[in-house]
Structures are given as structure tokens and as C-alpha cells.
Amino acid sequence: MYSRIMSKESKCPYCESIFENNQQLSNHIDKIHNNEDAIGTQGL
């Protein structure tokens, strides 16, 4: 119980995936969620 409280996990605000730190969360958002906006806009 205490280890969960003391951990510095980061949760994605889009899909609620859990990451060990903010850098991993940032990389995830850049790769997964930022690209979602670009899908379907190519060729316009």
C-alpha cells in the first residue's frame, strides 16, 4: 500500500495508461495521441 503512495507513476490523461515517470508519459503522448490528430488530415 505504501509503495503505491510513494511511487511517482504518471497516468495518461487520454487513455489512463500508467507509466513509470513523466518522460515515458511524454513519449507515449507524442507517439500515440499526437499522431491521432494527424490521421485523416494527410492529403488535405
Number of C-alpha atoms within 10 A of each C-alpha: 5 6 7 8 8 8 10 12 14 17 15 16 10 9 9 9 11 13 16 12 13 14 11 15 19 14 11 15 17 12 11 12 14 11 10 12 9 9 8 8 8 6 4 4
